[in-house]
């Protein structure tokens, strides 16, 4: 069973040739280039390995799902009578079907870990088991979730939304809130993930007020709570 190659091992082994080849130089000042490091990995049969391999599987009917999505967009993008009447009295006319660019947006969330472990470490080539030592601090299991919204015209109209785990109360949180950037909205919930309640709040508090009451195309991932 293989063991991961530690940073200390890299430093120790890489400095061994220094006194032999460069006796006049201080080995503590040794620095190596990217090219030297690549050769070092090759000499010692070491490669950058994934600790855990995960892959997303396409749904069996992905072609049909894509086709249905395109049909839905085409059908709902057609100009309607109320859209034509509204456009006659406004300078901002629709740019894509019945939608103005500022009314086409995409919202998505992504986890924000407290401790970033990218799932890779250096290990001997050919080893089937790749281990990674953890500090057991617990920070690798804690995270928040950031929700971002982008608009077709490239103008940011809603603030980034970050979810943290907890109730958001207490003296420590109170002091922490004073450090929050006013350009970001902070929410708390038991899981640090977005849910149906948080999405409805986001719609009411941030998105709907800036849509000017006009036809809007909002695209989101097919999370369970977003499908209701």
C-alpha positions as a Markdown table, in Angstrom:
| # | Residue | x | y | z |
|---|---|---|---|---|
| 1 | Unk | 0.0 | 0.0 | 0.0 |
| 2 | Unk | 1.5 | 3.3 | -1.1 |
| 3 | Unk | 2.1 | 6.4 | 1.1 |
| 4 | Unk | 1.7 | 10.0 | -0.2 |
| 5 | Unk | 4.9 | 11.9 | -0.8 |
| 6 | Unk | 5.3 | 14.6 | 1.8 |
| 7 | Unk | 6.5 | 18.1 | 1.3 |
| 8 | Unk | 9.4 | 17.4 | 3.7 |
| 9 | Unk | 10.6 | 14.5 | 1.6 |
| 10 | Unk | 10.7 | 16.7 | -1.4 |
| 11 | Unk | 12.9 | 19.3 | 0.4 |
| 12 | Unk | 15.1 | 16.7 | 2.0 |
| 13 | Unk | 15.8 | 14.6 | -1.1 |
| 14 | Unk | 16.1 | 17.6 | -3.5 |
| 15 | Unk | 18.8 | 19.2 | -1.4 |
| 16 | Unk | 21.0 | 16.1 | -1.1 |
| 17 | Unk | 22.9 | 16.6 | -4.4 |
| 18 | Unk | 23.6 | 20.3 | -3.6 |
| 19 | Unk | 26.7 | 19.8 | -1.5 |
| 20 | Unk | 28.1 | 17.3 | -4.1 |
| 21 | Unk | 27.6 | 19.4 | -7.2 |
| 22 | Unk | 27.7 | 22.9 | -5.7 |
| 23 | Unk | 29.9 | 22.7 | -2.6 |
| 24 | Unk | 30.6 | 26.4 | -2.6 |
| 25 | Unk | 26.9 | 27.3 | -2.2 |
| 26 | Unk | 24.7 | 27.3 | 0.9 |
| 27 | Unk | 22.2 | 24.4 | 0.5 |
| 28 | Unk | 19.6 | 26.4 | 2.4 |
| 29 | Unk | 19.5 | 28.8 | -0.5 |
| 30 | Unk | 18.7 | 26.1 | -3.0 |
| 31 | Unk | 15.8 | 26.9 | -5.4 |
| 32 | Unk | 14.6 | 24.8 | -8.3 |
| 33 | Unk | 12.8 | 25.7 | -11.5 |
| 34 | Unk | 9.6 | 24.2 | -12.9 |
| 35 | Unk | 11.7 | 22.3 | -15.4 |
| 36 | Unk | 14.0 | 20.9 | -12.7 |
| 37 | Unk | 10.9 | 19.8 | -10.6 |
| 38 | Unk | 9.4 | 18.0 | -13.6 |
| 39 | Unk | 12.6 | 16.1 | -14.2 |
| 40 | Unk | 12.8 | 15.3 | -10.4 |
| 41 | Unk | 9.4 | 13.7 | -10.6 |
| 42 | Unk | 10.5 | 11.7 | -13.6 |
| 43 | Unk | 13.7 | 10.5 | -11.9 |
| 44 | Unk | 11.9 | 9.3 | -8.8 |
| 45 | Unk | 8.8 | 7.9 | -10.6 |
| 46 | Unk | 6.4 | 10.3 | -8.9 |
| 47 | Unk | 3.2 | 11.8 | -10.4 |
| 48 | Unk | 0.4 | 14.0 | -9.2 |
| 49 | Unk | -2.4 | 11.6 | -8.4 |
| 50 | Unk | -6.1 | 12.0 | -7.6 |
| 51 | Unk | -7.0 | 10.9 | -4.1 |
| 52 | Unk | -10.6 | 10.4 | -5.1 |
| 53 | Unk | -12.0 | 10.0 | -8.6 |
| 54 | Unk | -15.5 | 11.2 | -9.2 |
| 55 | Unk | -17.4 | 11.7 | -12.4 |
| 56 | Unk | -20.7 | 13.2 | -13.3 |
| 57 | Unk | -22.9 | 10.9 | -15.4 |
| 58 | Unk | -25.0 | 12.3 | -18.2 |
| 59 | Unk | -28.7 | 11.4 | -17.9 |
| 60 | Unk | -29.7 | 8.6 | -20.2 |
| 61 | Unk | -32.0 | 10.9 | -22.1 |
| 62 | Unk | -29.7 | 13.9 | -22.2 |
| 63 | Unk | -30.3 | 14.4 | -25.9 |
| 64 | Unk | -34.1 | 14.6 | -25.4 |
| 65 | Unk | -33.6 | 16.9 | -22.4 |
| 66 | Unk | -31.5 | 19.3 | -24.4 |
| 67 | Unk | -34.0 | 19.2 | -27.2 |
| 68 | Unk | -36.9 | 19.9 | -24.9 |
| 69 | Unk | -35.0 | 22.8 | -23.3 |
| 70 | Unk | -34.4 | 24.4 | -26.8 |
| 71 | Unk | -38.1 | 24.0 | -27.7 |
| 72 | Unk | -39.1 | 25.6 | -24.4 |
| 73 | Unk | -36.8 | 28.5 | -25.0 |
| 74 | Unk | -38.0 | 29.0 | -28.6 |
| 75 | Unk | -41.7 | 28.8 | -27.7 |
| 76 | Unk | -41.4 | 31.2 | -24.7 |
| 77 | Unk | -39.2 | 33.7 | -26.6 |
| 78 | Unk | -41.8 | 34.5 | -29.2 |
| 79 | Unk | -43.0 | 38.1 | -29.2 |
| 80 | Unk | -46.5 | 38.6 | -27.7 |
| 81 | Unk | -49.0 | 41.4 | -28.1 |
| 82 | Unk | -48.2 | 43.0 | -24.8 |
| 83 | Unk | -44.5 | 42.9 | -25.5 |
| 84 | Unk | -45.0 | 44.8 | -28.8 |
| 85 | Unk | -47.2 | 47.4 | -27.2 |
| 86 | Unk | -44.7 | 47.9 | -24.4 |
| 87 | Unk | -41.8 | 48.3 | -26.9 |
| 88 | Unk | -43.5 | 51.1 | -28.7 |
| 89 | Unk | -43.4 | 53.3 | -25.7 |
| 90 | Unk | -39.9 | 52.5 | -24.5 |
| 91 | Unk | -36.4 | 53.0 | -25.9 |
| 92 | Unk | -35.1 | 49.6 | -24.6 |
| 93 | Unk | -36.5 | 47.2 | -27.1 |
| 94 | Unk | -36.1 | 43.4 | -26.8 |
| 95 | Unk | -32.9 | 42.0 | -28.2 |
| 96 | Unk | -33.5 | 38.2 | -28.0 |
| 97 | Unk | -37.0 | 37.4 | -28.9 |
| 98 | Unk | -39.2 | 39.0 | -26.3 |
| 99 | Unk | -36.3 | 39.5 | -23.8 |
| 100 | Unk | -34.0 | 42.4 | -23.2 |
| 101 | Unk | -30.4 | 41.4 | -22.5 |
| 102 | Unk | -30.8 | 42.8 | -18.9 |
| 103 | Unk | -33.7 | 40.3 | -18.4 |
| 104 | Unk | -31.7 | 37.2 | -19.3 |
| 105 | Unk | -29.8 | 35.8 | -16.4 |
| 106 | Unk | -28.3 | 32.7 | -14.9 |
| 107 | Unk | -28.1 | 31.8 | -11.2 |
| 108 | Unk | -26.0 | 29.1 | -9.7 |
| 109 | Unk | -24.4 | 28.1 | -6.4 |
| 110 | Unk | -21.1 | 26.5 | -5.6 |
| 111 | Unk | -19.6 | 25.3 | -2.2 |
| 112 | Unk | -16.9 | 27.5 | -0.6 |
| 113 | Unk | -14.7 | 25.3 | 1.6 |
| 114 | Unk | -13.0 | 26.7 | 4.6 |
| 115 | Unk | -10.0 | 24.5 | 4.0 |
| 116 | Unk | -9.2 | 23.8 | 0.3 |
| 117 | Unk | -8.2 | 20.2 | -0.5 |
| 118 | Unk | -8.2 | 19.6 | -4.2 |
| 119 | Unk | -8.2 | 15.8 | -3.9 |
| 120 | Unk | -4.6 | 15.4 | -5.3 |
| 121 | Unk | -1.3 | 14.6 | -3.9 |
| 122 | Unk | 2.1 | 13.4 | -5.2 |
| 123 | Unk | 2.6 | 9.7 | -5.0 |
| 124 | Unk | 4.6 | 6.9 | -6.6 |
| 125 | Unk | 3.6 | 6.0 | -10.2 |
| 126 | Unk | 1.5 | 2.8 | -10.3 |
| 127 | Unk | 0.2 | 2.8 | -6.7 |
| 128 | Unk | -3.4 | 1.8 | -6.6 |
| 129 | Unk | -4.1 | 3.3 | -3.1 |
| 130 | Unk | -3.4 | 7.0 | -2.7 |
| 131 | Unk | -3.5 | 8.3 | 0.9 |
| 132 | Unk | -3.8 | 11.8 | 2.1 |
| 133 | Unk | -2.9 | 12.9 | 5.7 |
| 134 | Unk | -5.5 | 15.2 | 7.3 |
| 135 | Unk | -4.9 | 17.8 | 10.0 |
| 136 | Unk | -8.2 | 16.6 | 11.6 |
| 137 | Unk | -9.0 | 20.3 | 12.3 |
| 138 | Unk | -12.6 | 19.8 | 11.1 |
| 139 | Unk | -12.3 | 22.8 | 8.7 |
| 140 | Unk | -12.2 | 20.4 | 5.7 |
| 141 | Unk | -15.8 | 19.4 | 6.6 |
| 142 | Unk | -17.1 | 23.0 | 7.0 |
| 143 | Unk | -18.1 | 25.2 | 4.2 |
| 144 | Unk | -20.4 | 27.9 | 3.0 |
| 145 | Unk | -22.2 | 28.2 | -0.3 |
| 146 | Unk | -22.0 | 31.2 | -2.6 |
| 147 | Unk | -24.8 | 32.1 | -5.1 |
| 148 | Unk | -23.9 | 34.2 | -8.1 |
| 149 | Unk | -26.1 | 35.7 | -10.8 |
| 150 | Unk | -24.9 | 36.9 | -14.2 |
| 151 | Unk | -26.8 | 38.9 | -16.8 |
| 152 | Unk | -26.6 | 38.7 | -20.5 |
| 153 | Unk | -25.5 | 42.3 | -20.9 |
| 154 | Unk | -22.6 | 41.8 | -18.4 |
| 155 | Unk | -23.9 | 44.2 | -15.8 |
| 156 | Unk | -24.1 | 42.9 | -12.2 |
| 157 | Unk | -27.5 | 43.8 | -10.8 |
| 158 | Unk | -27.9 | 41.5 | -7.7 |
| 159 | Unk | -25.4 | 41.0 | -4.9 |
| 160 | Unk | -23.5 | 37.8 | -4.4 |
| 161 | Unk | -25.3 | 35.7 | -1.7 |
| 162 | Unk | -23.4 | 33.5 | 0.8 |
| 163 | Unk | -24.9 | 30.9 | 3.1 |
| 164 | Unk | -23.2 | 30.0 | 6.3 |
| 165 | Unk | -24.2 | 27.1 | 8.6 |
| 166 | Unk | -25.9 | 28.1 | 11.8 |
| 167 | Unk | -28.6 | 30.5 | 13.1 |
| 168 | Unk | -26.7 | 33.7 | 12.6 |
| 169 | Unk | -27.1 | 34.8 | 16.2 |
| 170 | Unk | -24.8 | 35.3 | 19.2 |
| 171 | Unk | -22.1 | 37.7 | 20.2 |
| 172 | Unk | -19.4 | 36.1 | 18.0 |
| 173 | Unk | -21.6 | 36.3 | 14.9 |
| 174 | Unk | -22.6 | 39.9 | 15.9 |
| 175 | Unk | -18.9 | 40.9 | 15.8 |
| 176 | Unk | -18.4 | 39.0 | 12.6 |
| 177 | Unk | -21.3 | 40.7 | 10.9 |
| 178 | Unk | -19.5 | 44.0 | 11.3 |
| 179 | Unk | -16.8 | 42.8 | 9.0 |
| 180 | Unk | -19.1 | 41.7 | 6.2 |
| 181 | Unk | -18.7 | 43.6 | 2.9 |
| 182 | Unk | -21.9 | 45.5 | 2.2 |
| 183 | Unk | -21.7 | 44.4 | -1.4 |
| 184 | Unk | -22.4 | 40.8 | -0.3 |
| 185 | Unk | -25.6 | 39.4 | 1.2 |
| 186 | Unk | -25.1 | 36.9 | 4.1 |
| 187 | Unk | -27.7 | 34.3 | 5.1 |
| 188 | Unk | -27.6 | 31.5 | 7.7 |
| 189 | Unk | -29.3 | 28.2 | 7.7 |
| 190 | Unk | -28.7 | 24.7 | 9.3 |
| 191 | Unk | -27.0 | 23.2 | 6.2 |
| 192 | Unk | -25.2 | 26.1 | 4.6 |
| 193 | Unk | -26.9 | 25.2 | 1.4 |
| 194 | Unk | -29.5 | 27.0 | -0.6 |
| 195 | Unk | -33.1 | 25.7 | -0.2 |
| 196 | Unk | -36.5 | 26.6 | -1.5 |
| 197 | Unk | -37.0 | 29.2 | 1.2 |
| 198 | Unk | -33.8 | 31.0 | 0.4 |
| 199 | Unk | -34.4 | 31.0 | -3.3 |
| 200 | Unk | -37.9 | 32.5 | -2.8 |
| 201 | Unk | -36.4 | 35.1 | -0.5 |
| 202 | Unk | -33.8 | 35.9 | -3.2 |
| 203 | Unk | -36.4 | 36.3 | -5.8 |
| 204 | Unk | -38.5 | 38.6 | -3.7 |
| 205 | Unk | -35.7 | 40.7 | -2.2 |
| 206 | Unk | -33.1 | 40.9 | -5.1 |
| 207 | Unk | -34.2 | 39.7 | -8.5 |
| 208 | Unk | -37.8 | 40.7 | -9.0 |
| 209 | Unk | -37.3 | 44.4 | -7.9 |
| 210 | Unk | -34.7 | 44.9 | -10.7 |
| 211 | Unk | -36.6 | 43.2 | -13.6 |
| 212 | Unk | -38.7 | 46.3 | -14.4 |
| 213 | Unk | -41.8 | 44.0 | -14.7 |
| 214 | Unk | -40.6 | 42.7 | -18.1 |
| 215 | Unk | -40.5 | 39.2 | -19.5 |
| 216 | Unk | -37.4 | 37.4 | -18.0 |
| 217 | Unk | -35.5 | 34.3 | -18.8 |
| 218 | Unk | -33.9 | 32.9 | -15.6 |
| 219 | Unk | -31.8 | 29.7 | -16.0 |
| 220 | Unk | -30.9 | 27.6 | -12.9 |
| 221 | Unk | -29.7 | 24.1 | -12.3 |
| 222 | Unk | -32.2 | 21.4 | -11.8 |
| 223 | Unk | -31.9 | 21.1 | -8.0 |
| 224 | Unk | -34.9 | 19.5 | -6.4 |
| 225 | Unk | -36.0 | 22.6 | -4.6 |
| 226 | Unk | -35.6 | 24.7 | -7.7 |
| 227 | Unk | -37.9 | 22.5 | -9.7 |
| 228 | Unk | -41.0 | 23.2 | -7.6 |
